[in-house]
Amino acid sequence: MELGSFSTSITTTKNKNLDRSDEILEEIPHLLTAKCDVTALFTSSFDLPSIVGMLQDTLYTDDEGNALPMPGHTIEIKEESQYLEDGVKKEMTKPVLCSSFLLKLPWHTDAHVKEAISDTQLDEVKIHSLIPLTLEGGIAFGSMAEHPTTRLCLSFLHDLYLTKTKTSPQLILDYGAGSGILGLAACKLGAKQAIGVEMDLDAIQIANANAKRNSCNMLTYLPNMDSITNRPSDDGTNENSIEGEHKKEDRESLSVSMVGSVSRSKTFNVDEIPENLNTQIYDLCMANILPKALMTLAPIIARMVKPGKEIALSGIRDHQAQEIIDLYSEYFDDCKVNREEEGWVLISGIRKTDT
């Protein structure tokens, strides 16, 4: 998945059905030694022979750089499923009311919206105050607030802008932008501009298209590769230690993903974030991404947020929260679980002035 697959499955000869994430984690040591079939799905914009080449270079090369035999593999081109075009998905996906937002897809009609509103207990005043966002999600995460972490982030933004207890953030960083929903929501609530950072080229195109569709001042870019892959250990950690080696491996993992994205970006109208936007200028950073990425990116996010300004981090299970809080407390004051839903949490903090 680090190479850009949006879905990867592993099937063992045991043919064991694993339903829970903890069961999958327990099974990983066995999967590493068992005979497995791996199926990875990529969007049509990927150069699949290049993906195979990256696998060869990463996994099947000896210490001297000589290629080792790879397992048998096939590349199969599939047409987009009817399910994704106009079948079950359209019938099941309705407009969503979340915090102060009415989230809908481009094909939703007024009738769909009325039906969705009729299922709620909102009064007329609240109905008329809903902020519409029309989003084309595709493979981009978070397009219709289908996940609790997206809802947590939208709820945070709603309270931040509409309670008026302090100056509203004007320049927003949406790190791991996906469909762009968080940056767009901030723009609709009053932010002057949002900048998205995303490693998936297809998601970048979706986010930029959504910004145009909703007349929002938001642009989404690839991250700056040097700032991620060549980042020095600025916390004094010895990279020969276990902790240091873990951080080094995380950066190498991100590097593999970035190499794939940058090589593909040459055929797309997608740029890396420019230097003037890749610095400490942001009033708020929203990052709804995996905990491992949040941990790796902590110093980078810290260097983007102005002193005294906020972060809102999600994609975090409740049992993972303390580890994230401990790490970000090096750079941010008052790091805490701000809100939670269904076992997921959002962590907020205020950028320190002395680090």
C-alpha beads as a LAMMPS data file, in Angstrom:
LAMMPS data file: protein, C-alpha beads

355 atoms
354 bonds

1 atom types
1 bond types

-500.0 500.0 xlo xhi
-500.0 500.0 ylo yhi
-500.0 500.0 zlo zhi

Masses

1 110.0

Atoms # bond

1 1 1 0.000 0.000 0.000
2 1 1 3.030 2.269 0.430
3 1 1 3.346 2.188 -3.358
4 1 1 -0.142 3.650 -3.800
5 1 1 -2.513 0.676 -3.792
6 1 1 -5.933 1.697 -2.492
7 1 1 -6.771 -1.893 -1.511
8 1 1 -4.509 -4.852 -0.751
9 1 1 -5.586 -8.344 0.296
10 1 1 -3.512 -11.305 1.507
11 1 1 -4.882 -14.814 1.120
12 1 1 -3.075 -17.717 2.774
13 1 1 -3.335 -21.418 2.103
14 1 1 -5.124 -21.656 5.458
15 1 1 -8.061 -19.774 3.918
16 1 1 -8.740 -18.286 7.317
17 1 1 -11.284 -15.486 7.573
18 1 1 -10.013 -12.669 9.817
19 1 1 -12.685 -10.152 10.741
20 1 1 -10.995 -8.015 13.389
21 1 1 -7.868 -5.902 13.166
22 1 1 -6.365 -7.453 16.307
23 1 1 -6.792 -10.913 14.801
24 1 1 -5.025 -9.746 11.644
25 1 1 -2.129 -8.339 13.681
26 1 1 -1.784 -11.617 15.569
27 1 1 -1.691 -13.497 12.285
28 1 1 1.009 -11.355 10.622
29 1 1 3.986 -13.458 11.831
30 1 1 2.350 -16.524 10.292
31 1 1 1.582 -14.657 7.058
32 1 1 5.235 -13.743 6.689
33 1 1 6.273 -17.397 6.615
34 1 1 3.266 -18.883 4.822
35 1 1 2.632 -19.165 1.128
36 1 1 0.369 -16.229 0.268
37 1 1 -1.405 -14.710 -2.669
38 1 1 -1.271 -10.893 -2.596
39 1 1 -3.755 -8.874 -4.651
40 1 1 -3.246 -5.113 -4.918
41 1 1 -5.639 -2.716 -6.658
42 1 1 -4.380 0.484 -8.295
43 1 1 -6.180 3.223 -10.167
44 1 1 -5.635 3.449 -13.917
45 1 1 -3.221 6.398 -13.572
46 1 1 -0.466 4.160 -12.187
47 1 1 2.385 2.824 -14.296
48 1 1 2.112 -0.792 -13.153
49 1 1 5.399 -2.040 -14.664
50 1 1 7.114 0.681 -12.609
51 1 1 5.366 -0.638 -9.487
52 1 1 6.751 -4.104 -10.235
53 1 1 10.193 -2.545 -10.678
54 1 1 9.954 -0.816 -7.304
55 1 1 9.004 -4.126 -5.667
56 1 1 12.037 -5.725 -7.306
57 1 1 14.354 -2.962 -6.087
58 1 1 12.860 -2.853 -2.582
59 1 1 12.231 -6.502 -1.735
60 1 1 14.087 -8.681 -4.214
61 1 1 17.597 -7.226 -4.446
62 1 1 20.633 -8.499 -2.550
63 1 1 23.097 -6.353 -0.592
64 1 1 25.226 -5.854 -3.686
65 1 1 22.304 -4.575 -5.742
66 1 1 21.805 -7.740 -7.778
67 1 1 18.229 -8.679 -8.681
68 1 1 16.840 -11.768 -6.974
69 1 1 14.080 -13.998 -8.416
70 1 1 10.624 -12.544 -7.860
71 1 1 7.517 -14.627 -7.220
72 1 1 5.214 -15.088 -10.172
73 1 1 2.913 -12.148 -10.787
74 1 1 0.320 -10.964 -13.285
75 1 1 -1.052 -7.552 -14.241
76 1 1 -4.728 -7.495 -15.059
77 1 1 -6.700 -4.492 -16.311
78 1 1 -10.272 -4.407 -15.029
79 1 1 -13.147 -2.175 -16.072
80 1 1 -14.683 -0.007 -13.378
81 1 1 -17.321 -1.964 -11.544
82 1 1 -20.947 -1.207 -12.260
83 1 1 -21.300 -1.108 -8.497
84 1 1 -19.212 2.060 -8.450
85 1 1 -21.001 3.672 -11.382
86 1 1 -24.715 3.600 -10.822
87 1 1 -25.675 0.496 -8.900
88 1 1 -25.790 -0.283 -5.223
89 1 1 -23.511 2.570 -4.194
90 1 1 -25.817 5.246 -5.588
91 1 1 -28.820 3.622 -3.993
92 1 1 -27.137 3.404 -0.599
93 1 1 -25.240 6.716 -0.534
94 1 1 -27.455 9.557 0.585
95 1 1 -26.614 13.173 1.431
96 1 1 -25.123 13.397 4.916
97 1 1 -25.782 15.966 7.619
98 1 1 -22.707 16.379 9.828
99 1 1 -22.269 19.233 12.311
100 1 1 -23.184 22.357 10.301
101 1 1 -22.586 20.717 6.900
102 1 1 -24.771 19.155 4.254
103 1 1 -22.506 16.798 2.316
104 1 1 -23.693 15.577 -1.044
105 1 1 -22.385 13.967 -4.208
106 1 1 -22.681 15.640 -7.629
107 1 1 -25.579 13.429 -8.712
108 1 1 -27.700 14.088 -5.605
109 1 1 -30.917 15.934 -6.426
110 1 1 -33.090 18.205 -4.289
111 1 1 -35.278 15.182 -3.671
112 1 1 -32.320 13.274 -2.223
113 1 1 -31.527 16.227 0.048
114 1 1 -35.119 16.529 1.258
115 1 1 -35.213 12.826 2.016
116 1 1 -32.004 13.043 4.028
117 1 1 -33.247 16.057 5.990
118 1 1 -36.588 14.381 6.669
119 1 1 -34.733 11.603 8.494
120 1 1 -33.431 14.130 11.055
121 1 1 -35.050 16.116 13.855
122 1 1 -33.643 19.480 12.756
123 1 1 -35.853 22.545 13.014
124 1 1 -36.304 24.958 10.116
125 1 1 -33.685 27.409 11.384
126 1 1 -30.977 24.759 11.530
127 1 1 -31.981 23.340 8.159
128 1 1 -31.588 26.734 6.478
129 1 1 -28.223 27.303 8.182
130 1 1 -26.684 24.095 6.832
131 1 1 -23.538 24.672 4.765
132 1 1 -23.612 22.650 1.523
133 1 1 -20.506 20.890 0.229
134 1 1 -20.653 18.936 -3.022
135 1 1 -17.888 16.353 -3.067
136 1 1 -16.684 13.822 -5.577
137 1 1 -14.909 11.266 -3.439
138 1 1 -13.785 8.404 -5.646
139 1 1 -10.917 6.685 -3.829
140 1 1 -10.186 9.746 -1.681
141 1 1 -10.829 9.198 2.022
142 1 1 -13.396 11.178 3.948
143 1 1 -15.592 12.411 1.122
144 1 1 -18.945 11.826 2.841
145 1 1 -17.931 11.776 6.531
146 1 1 -18.458 8.034 6.444
147 1 1 -15.791 7.532 9.097
148 1 1 -15.920 8.751 12.718
149 1 1 -12.568 10.555 12.361
150 1 1 -13.920 12.766 9.565
151 1 1 -16.958 13.576 11.683
152 1 1 -14.709 14.426 14.632
153 1 1 -12.723 16.852 12.472
154 1 1 -15.849 18.528 11.067
155 1 1 -17.268 18.868 14.565
156 1 1 -13.995 20.461 15.730
157 1 1 -14.080 22.957 12.860
158 1 1 -17.740 23.780 13.543
159 1 1 -16.997 24.609 17.182
160 1 1 -13.789 26.476 16.366
161 1 1 -15.416 28.849 13.877
162 1 1 -18.974 29.181 15.100
163 1 1 -18.478 29.527 18.864
164 1 1 -16.463 32.739 18.249
165 1 1 -14.494 32.370 21.490
166 1 1 -11.256 33.414 19.743
167 1 1 -9.925 34.656 16.439
168 1 1 -10.839 32.213 13.684
169 1 1 -7.946 30.621 11.762
170 1 1 -7.456 32.171 8.321
171 1 1 -4.753 30.000 6.707
172 1 1 -5.371 26.264 7.045
173 1 1 -3.121 23.289 6.372
174 1 1 -4.993 20.064 5.568
175 1 1 -2.272 17.399 5.827
176 1 1 -3.384 14.172 4.182
177 1 1 -6.159 16.050 2.436
178 1 1 -7.901 13.138 0.696
179 1 1 -11.011 14.595 -0.930
180 1 1 -10.157 18.006 0.554
181 1 1 -13.187 17.924 2.817
182 1 1 -11.534 19.474 5.877
183 1 1 -9.849 22.350 4.060
184 1 1 -13.027 23.028 2.090
185 1 1 -15.121 22.968 5.261
186 1 1 -12.772 25.506 6.857
187 1 1 -13.082 27.760 3.791
188 1 1 -16.864 27.569 3.966
189 1 1 -16.707 28.521 7.647
190 1 1 -14.589 31.608 7.003
191 1 1 -10.952 30.694 6.361
192 1 1 -9.335 32.818 3.640
193 1 1 -7.313 29.941 2.195
194 1 1 -6.606 26.260 2.706
195 1 1 -3.572 24.343 1.499
196 1 1 -3.807 20.580 1.147
197 1 1 -0.895 18.137 1.248
198 1 1 -1.481 14.646 -0.112
199 1 1 0.696 11.794 -1.397
200 1 1 -1.931 10.213 -3.656
201 1 1 -2.069 11.870 -7.073
202 1 1 -5.626 10.763 -7.751
203 1 1 -6.756 12.238 -4.442
204 1 1 -4.962 15.503 -5.279
205 1 1 -6.891 15.778 -8.529
206 1 1 -10.146 15.011 -6.701
207 1 1 -9.415 17.583 -3.982
208 1 1 -8.582 20.309 -6.500
209 1 1 -11.696 19.511 -8.527
210 1 1 -13.788 19.685 -5.337
211 1 1 -12.291 23.093 -4.536
212 1 1 -13.397 24.425 -7.934
213 1 1 -16.797 22.802 -7.608
214 1 1 -17.396 24.516 -4.266
215 1 1 -15.726 27.854 -5.182
216 1 1 -13.215 27.500 -2.340
217 1 1 -9.726 28.994 -2.213
218 1 1 -7.903 25.707 -1.731
219 1 1 -5.050 24.028 -3.600
220 1 1 -3.625 20.592 -2.822
221 1 1 -0.015 19.592 -3.479
222 1 1 2.400 16.737 -3.083
223 1 1 4.558 17.123 0.044
224 1 1 8.091 18.361 -0.363
225 1 1 10.111 15.176 -0.793
226 1 1 13.335 16.513 0.736
227 1 1 11.620 17.662 3.918
228 1 1 10.293 14.145 4.511
229 1 1 12.931 11.748 3.250
230 1 1 16.048 13.721 4.193
231 1 1 14.806 15.073 7.495
232 1 1 17.587 14.956 10.107
233 1 1 16.917 13.578 13.567
234 1 1 16.268 16.919 15.240
235 1 1 15.411 15.481 18.637
236 1 1 18.874 14.135 19.372
237 1 1 17.799 10.535 18.817
238 1 1 20.622 8.238 17.810
239 1 1 19.483 6.482 14.652
240 1 1 21.523 3.427 15.704
241 1 1 19.216 3.008 18.697
242 1 1 15.983 1.043 18.448
243 1 1 13.897 4.236 18.529
244 1 1 16.152 5.938 16.018
245 1 1 16.077 2.958 13.678
246 1 1 12.269 2.916 13.877
247 1 1 12.161 6.578 12.811
248 1 1 14.635 5.881 10.027
249 1 1 12.482 3.007 8.751
250 1 1 9.399 5.245 8.825
251 1 1 11.156 7.844 6.682
252 1 1 12.342 5.150 4.275
253 1 1 8.773 3.863 4.066
254 1 1 7.510 7.334 3.202
255 1 1 10.355 7.661 0.720
256 1 1 9.157 4.625 -1.242
257 1 1 5.694 6.165 -1.492
258 1 1 7.053 9.565 -2.454
259 1 1 9.275 8.184 -5.207
260 1 1 6.232 6.549 -6.771
261 1 1 4.134 9.705 -6.488
262 1 1 6.808 12.062 -7.805
263 1 1 7.575 9.804 -10.775
264 1 1 3.854 9.686 -11.639
265 1 1 3.385 13.427 -11.124
266 1 1 5.369 14.087 -14.293
267 1 1 2.354 12.941 -16.313
268 1 1 -0.108 14.960 -14.194
269 1 1 -0.550 18.660 -13.590
270 1 1 0.484 18.200 -9.953
271 1 1 3.254 20.056 -8.132
272 1 1 5.107 19.688 -4.876
273 1 1 4.155 22.280 -2.294
274 1 1 6.123 25.472 -3.061
275 1 1 8.698 26.750 -0.588
276 1 1 6.646 29.798 0.422
277 1 1 3.829 27.488 1.559
278 1 1 6.099 24.859 3.103
279 1 1 7.013 26.899 6.155
280 1 1 5.673 28.147 9.504
281 1 1 2.715 30.213 8.298
282 1 1 -0.405 28.245 9.264
283 1 1 -3.038 29.157 11.853
284 1 1 -4.352 25.593 12.016
285 1 1 -3.188 22.182 10.817
286 1 1 -5.765 19.430 10.410
287 1 1 -4.322 15.935 9.919
288 1 1 -6.673 12.962 9.695
289 1 1 -4.182 10.229 8.843
290 1 1 -2.781 6.995 10.261
291 1 1 -0.999 7.150 13.650
292 1 1 2.310 5.899 12.241
293 1 1 2.314 8.765 9.722
294 1 1 1.353 11.256 12.438
295 1 1 4.322 10.124 14.509
296 1 1 6.751 10.368 11.613
297 1 1 5.455 13.788 10.556
298 1 1 5.381 15.412 14.006
299 1 1 8.476 17.650 13.510
300 1 1 7.340 18.560 9.982
301 1 1 3.841 19.540 11.119
302 1 1 5.372 21.475 14.025
303 1 1 7.496 23.497 11.584
304 1 1 4.375 24.465 9.616
305 1 1 2.209 25.808 12.477
306 1 1 2.743 29.314 13.834
307 1 1 3.479 29.735 17.571
308 1 1 0.270 29.951 19.559
309 1 1 -1.777 28.312 16.797
310 1 1 -3.525 24.955 16.768
311 1 1 -3.379 21.397 15.538
312 1 1 -6.207 18.893 15.289
313 1 1 -5.082 15.309 14.748
314 1 1 -7.299 12.321 14.108
315 1 1 -7.175 8.849 12.582
316 1 1 -6.290 7.708 16.116
317 1 1 -7.833 4.945 18.220
318 1 1 -8.386 5.737 21.895
319 1 1 -5.671 3.298 23.009
320 1 1 -3.162 5.042 20.710
321 1 1 -3.894 8.539 21.974
322 1 1 -1.345 8.776 24.789
323 1 1 1.569 7.855 22.525
324 1 1 0.595 10.614 20.077
325 1 1 0.067 13.100 22.918
326 1 1 3.479 12.311 24.409
327 1 1 5.220 12.800 21.065
328 1 1 3.450 16.032 20.067
329 1 1 3.852 17.513 23.557
330 1 1 7.475 18.198 22.614
331 1 1 6.190 20.825 20.170
332 1 1 2.675 21.686 21.374
333 1 1 1.189 22.765 24.695
334 1 1 -2.090 21.471 26.080
335 1 1 -2.041 18.318 23.935
336 1 1 -5.132 16.366 24.876
337 1 1 -8.012 14.286 23.607
338 1 1 -10.423 16.988 22.483
339 1 1 -13.337 14.700 21.544
340 1 1 -14.066 11.075 20.741
341 1 1 -16.540 8.924 18.863
342 1 1 -16.901 5.156 18.637
343 1 1 -13.426 4.487 19.982
344 1 1 -11.738 7.105 17.766
345 1 1 -10.305 10.371 19.101
346 1 1 -9.261 13.836 17.958
347 1 1 -6.215 15.348 19.668
348 1 1 -5.709 19.114 19.831
349 1 1 -2.756 21.241 20.912
350 1 1 -1.267 24.763 20.818
351 1 1 2.112 25.356 19.144
352 1 1 4.842 26.241 21.619
353 1 1 6.849 29.425 21.117
354 1 1 10.231 28.057 22.229
355 1 1 10.746 24.904 20.111

Bonds

1 1 1 2
2 1 2 3
3 1 3 4
4 1 4 5
5 1 5 6
6 1 6 7
7 1 7 8
8 1 8 9
9 1 9 10
10 1 10 11
11 1 11 12
12 1 12 13
13 1 13 14
14 1 14 15
15 1 15 16
16 1 16 17
17 1 17 18
18 1 18 19
19 1 19 20
20 1 20 21
21 1 21 22
22 1 22 23
23 1 23 24
24 1 24 25
25 1 25 26
26 1 26 27
27 1 27 28
28 1 28 29
29 1 29 30
30 1 30 31
31 1 31 32
32 1 32 33
33 1 33 34
34 1 34 35
35 1 35 36
36 1 36 37
37 1 37 38
38 1 38 39
39 1 39 40
40 1 40 41
41 1 41 42
42 1 42 43
43 1 43 44
44 1 44 45
45 1 45 46
46 1 46 47
47 1 47 48
48 1 48 49
49 1 49 50
50 1 50 51
51 1 51 52
52 1 52 53
53 1 53 54
54 1 54 55
55 1 55 56
56 1 56 57
57 1 57 58
58 1 58 59
59 1 59 60
60 1 60 61
61 1 61 62
62 1 62 63
63 1 63 64
64 1 64 65
65 1 65 66
66 1 66 67
67 1 67 68
68 1 68 69
69 1 69 70
70 1 70 71
71 1 71 72
72 1 72 73
73 1 73 74
74 1 74 75
75 1 75 76
76 1 76 77
77 1 77 78
78 1 78 79
79 1 79 80
80 1 80 81
81 1 81 82
82 1 82 83
83 1 83 84
84 1 84 85
85 1 85 86
86 1 86 87
87 1 87 88
88 1 88 89
89 1 89 90
90 1 90 91
91 1 91 92
92 1 92 93
93 1 93 94
94 1 94 95
95 1 95 96
96 1 96 97
97 1 97 98
98 1 98 99
99 1 99 100
100 1 100 101
101 1 101 102
102 1 102 103
103 1 103 104
104 1 104 105
105 1 105 106
106 1 106 107
107 1 107 108
108 1 108 109
109 1 109 110
110 1 110 111
111 1 111 112
112 1 112 113
113 1 113 114
114 1 114 115
115 1 115 116
116 1 116 117
117 1 117 118
118 1 118 119
119 1 119 120
120 1 120 121
121 1 121 122
122 1 122 123
123 1 123 124
124 1 124 125
125 1 125 126
126 1 126 127
127 1 127 128
128 1 128 129
129 1 129 130
130 1 130 131
131 1 131 132
132 1 132 133
133 1 133 134
134 1 134 135
135 1 135 136
136 1 136 137
137 1 137 138
138 1 138 139
139 1 139 140
140 1 140 141
141 1 141 142
142 1 142 143
143 1 143 144
144 1 144 145
145 1 145 146
146 1 146 147
147 1 147 148
148 1 148 149
149 1 149 150
150 1 150 151
151 1 151 152
152 1 152 153
153 1 153 154
154 1 154 155
155 1 155 156
156 1 156 157
157 1 157 158
158 1 158 159
159 1 159 160
160 1 160 161
161 1 161 162
162 1 162 163
163 1 163 164
164 1 164 165
165 1 165 166
166 1 166 167
167 1 167 168
168 1 168 169
169 1 169 170
170 1 170 171
171 1 171 172
172 1 172 173
173 1 173 174
174 1 174 175
175 1 175 176
176 1 176 177
177 1 177 178
178 1 178 179
179 1 179 180
180 1 180 181
181 1 181 182
182 1 182 183
183 1 183 184
184 1 184 185
185 1 185 186
186 1 186 187
187 1 187 188
188 1 188 189
189 1 189 190
190 1 190 191
191 1 191 192
192 1 192 193
193 1 193 194
194 1 194 195
195 1 195 196
196 1 196 197
197 1 197 198
198 1 198 199
199 1 199 200
200 1 200 201
201 1 201 202
202 1 202 203
203 1 203 204
204 1 204 205
205 1 205 206
206 1 206 207
207 1 207 208
208 1 208 209
209 1 209 210
210 1 210 211
211 1 211 212
212 1 212 213
213 1 213 214
214 1 214 215
215 1 215 216
216 1 216 217
217 1 217 218
218 1 218 219
219 1 219 220
220 1 220 221
221 1 221 222
222 1 222 223
223 1 223 224
224 1 224 225
225 1 225 226
226 1 226 227
227 1 227 228
228 1 228 229
229 1 229 230
230 1 230 231
231 1 231 232
232 1 232 233
233 1 233 234
234 1 234 235
235 1 235 236
236 1 236 237
237 1 237 238
238 1 238 239
239 1 239 240
240 1 240 241
241 1 241 242
242 1 242 243
243 1 243 244
244 1 244 245
245 1 245 246
246 1 246 247
247 1 247 248
248 1 248 249
249 1 249 250
250 1 250 251
251 1 251 252
252 1 252 253
253 1 253 254
254 1 254 255
255 1 255 256
256 1 256 257
257 1 257 258
258 1 258 259
259 1 259 260
260 1 260 261
261 1 261 262
262 1 262 263
263 1 263 264
264 1 264 265
265 1 265 266
266 1 266 267
267 1 267 268
268 1 268 269
269 1 269 270
270 1 270 271
271 1 271 272
272 1 272 273
273 1 273 274
274 1 274 275
275 1 275 276
276 1 276 277
277 1 277 278
278 1 278 279
279 1 279 280
280 1 280 281
281 1 281 282
282 1 282 283
283 1 283 284
284 1 284 285
285 1 285 286
286 1 286 287
287 1 287 288
288 1 288 289
289 1 289 290
290 1 290 291
291 1 291 292
292 1 292 293
293 1 293 294
294 1 294 295
295 1 295 296
296 1 296 297
297 1 297 298
298 1 298 299
299 1 299 300
300 1 300 301
301 1 301 302
302 1 302 303
303 1 303 304
304 1 304 305
305 1 305 306
306 1 306 307
307 1 307 308
308 1 308 309
309 1 309 310
310 1 310 311
311 1 311 312
312 1 312 313
313 1 313 314
314 1 314 315
315 1 315 316
316 1 316 317
317 1 317 318
318 1 318 319
319 1 319 320
320 1 320 321
321 1 321 322
322 1 322 323
323 1 323 324
324 1 324 325
325 1 325 326
326 1 326 327
327 1 327 328
328 1 328 329
329 1 329 330
330 1 330 331
331 1 331 332
332 1 332 333
333 1 333 334
334 1 334 335
335 1 335 336
336 1 336 337
337 1 337 338
338 1 338 339
339 1 339 340
340 1 340 341
341 1 341 342
342 1 342 343
343 1 343 344
344 1 344 345
345 1 345 346
346 1 346 347
347 1 347 348
348 1 348 349
349 1 349 350
350 1 350 351
351 1 351 352
352 1 352 353
353 1 353 354
354 1 354 355
